[in-house]
Amino acid sequence: MTEKILQLIHEKKWKDVHEEVITLNPVDIAELFDELGESEILILFRLLPKDVAAEVFSFLSSDDQMTIVNAITEKETQYIMNELYFDDMIDFLEELPSNMVKKILKNTKYEERKLINQFLNYPEYSAGSLTTIEYVEFRKYITVREAMALIKETGINKETIYTCYVTDRNRKLEGIVSLRTLVISESEATIEDIMETDIVYVHTHDDQEEVAHIFKKYDFMALPVVDNEDRLIGIITFDDILDVIDQESTEDFQRMAAIQPSETEYLKTSIFILSKHRITWLLILMISATFTENIIHHFETVLESVVVLAAFIPMLMDTGGNAGTQSSTLIIRGMALGEIETRDYFKVMLKELQISSLVGFVLALINFLRTYFIQKIPFNLSVTVSITLFATVVMAKIIGGILPLGARKLKLDPAIMAGPLITTVVDTASLILYFTLASIILKI
């Protein structure tokens, strides 16, 4: 279906495009925009009914949203703003230049403008920046019948009605009640009789990653957000948290690959920006590799005495780097999921010591059998390489497990301690160990 519509667009058969596109889900319509040029984006958006256009707008990339807003009238922009859910509107306004935000907000009512500015001032990546104000709110003294009537009256404009929130006259959160509980309760029962008072909530300035952990832990559909005085500000819904989880995972993968995180899509990012995001860490890692170079220069006499030692350097460095990356990846992911805390420092170190000892022994044994019996390398040299391999694996896995925890302790992102950085550290340490052991065992 998508390919057919794109073909019709390229053939400029706009009447047929209109007939086909209005049968699609708004999410699927939004995906079409990714394949279009600027002029085609504007034409397709104009073809959509107003209510559909507003819904599709919330699923578009920020670049496509900007293209559309720059081309449509203020009245049309205001209509879209009014139709968007509050959190989607805030997300959109955050991407706009300040002059355009002022232009859009000048047509809103004072109270609404004040509320929007409040949410725009929440720190990026905080719970407040994810919050929507479209939720169902009760007072505890009303009956279930009155509550159901209120849901019917106002629920159509709310982002969720499955969990409702009970507040007092000062908007302090007192309890929650689910739609299921309302449906099965007696009509004359009061909300106070059926509400849950053991409430899990977050504060406006809590980090979005912590919010994601809470959603995962409790399997929530929505989570209330309160200010420092426990007044209900709004709620965060699971669809927004799915975006956060996706964003945080992408960030971790980018940092683990020594790339500066970017929220822009790969194919829509210029080569200069992509290069800038990569070159910093590459420069740092390249310069740090001079330690390896200096170590080799320092042990030149050892290499000159036993030239075959050089043949095993790549194997030792690669194995060490791979072993460290395995550990760091598991620890970083465990920390991201809340399974490992910084206080687990000694537990991690002990576990990695046990694992690395077993893994290192197996690798060292196989390497000795390979070098001594198959390659006919002298016994003392085979022993040197195998002992070094064992020690390198043990060292690499402990370093790979501990460095991410150290980064968290220093308030840094643990992901920066993965992959390339650990490989560089392990390479340096393994070479020092290798040449020191060679000097002792081979008596060079």
Steps between C-alpha positions, in 0.01 A plus 500: 500500500779744596690440176181553300432836668859614453473410132178702470669796672797490262253482209316800654163320498383695803135397488599133512751577774226659711269200459773256597664690783184570704454124545833469682581523869653841593827328597525340155420832334780667697747239370421609143642846573847353558516405131391838362661828403400833655241596236339154505485511882300822488263374231434171679438680829252732328314199361426364847177586685569750779446257788715231334769756414531604864539138614752420226696813595576356847676200341719696257870567548592845631643595158175416321300683768712811446453476122124494544476775763712733288260453209153509658305793644493605865137389520588154373793479741276597789249232401775235506622623840148476640455147367832361625521331838673730747825298522524477120450876477777561756735266309431693181543844656833395655639448150396844372704823507391734781359759258271240342387374842401856597315534171299185566434572868377854442161361391455279807317594818704639787451200732587253225804705397617512862463121529685438173788724607519311830541168319746645248721606792537149638850360441545293187485124572311559827166350602340845467595522133309174431187598691152544357213674678230295327388268778179432694488656846253435785428622849480222758150590624318439168323171427591238242192600298617863490853390410376289206291794380807724518705252295227489233488879492873577488671173407494559125763773540724308740808305401397212727195415711618162630656654810336798671654724766354626827609842624393745770407864449870594497567240227700279737496139384299285741439180309436322171212291373491282190217487251466128576442578868240762411311263270471219758426725802159591640358816344448674835844419639727803536837532329662515845366149571657341191811705423856376555709725722831315460608702197818478296585837345793705371601862539523748216881516508565126518707367210306334219719188527388454861139543388551226241632268774185559707274425201689178437500396867127551557363443146311830512285640221535849649691661784408815696747790517502732801689815599701556818176554697348174370249686282398307191654664191402236245569144391747317279353235271667179385523610134730787598712267714542261207655792311729571797613137523574500127689828528704393806591165340611674180709744704670215685583317177646819351714573806615138515625541144681824597256720308347819634122436536268658244120503483492573127435212263814364333389559141381853584825604669773672299837332459666792681287456813549122497875553460505748788319253724757229427831680472536616863514153650703367209761769568504419872537128431765559235707715734453255788636226271838672523532331840502167315757636257724620784479164674614318185790746461593449865523123453679511164791296637261224605344494153836502329614205712188291433341633182221241508355682803362765263287239322283450811435869575185530280348183649558616858369852437193381308411236760543750783289763326225250418496362855475849650224602260296189588507590870438872454204437268328273754571734792384812311180328390441370853540852636265639235235246604551572869634148569845623611569793734828676582492340845542161327865587429652206691234254381577589139875481555474158667268364231719625216808357675335158512377518141829632364702236683295223342493659153867600518608150604317336207637752248854475638493119494376486142755763398785301661395179321479692172835679526709220653366189325374638169716803429805350673571821693761443778358392834604808701361738236170308479474518880573875492228571243246275675560648845475848351174403327353372827604812691375729219154341498471523879616862500280599203182352645553661839578837340199464267276430797634768733551803272125551422423492874776753558355724232157492667663587832660804335160603354610407147310287249628140546468442124809714434705235678414233245658361187778723363603659831526169686687349204758780517549456877525122473741518202740714700484281810528172308813613314673603822408164649609308189846653470561489877417129514711436187794676662468288815417158350727525196772678706556767237 
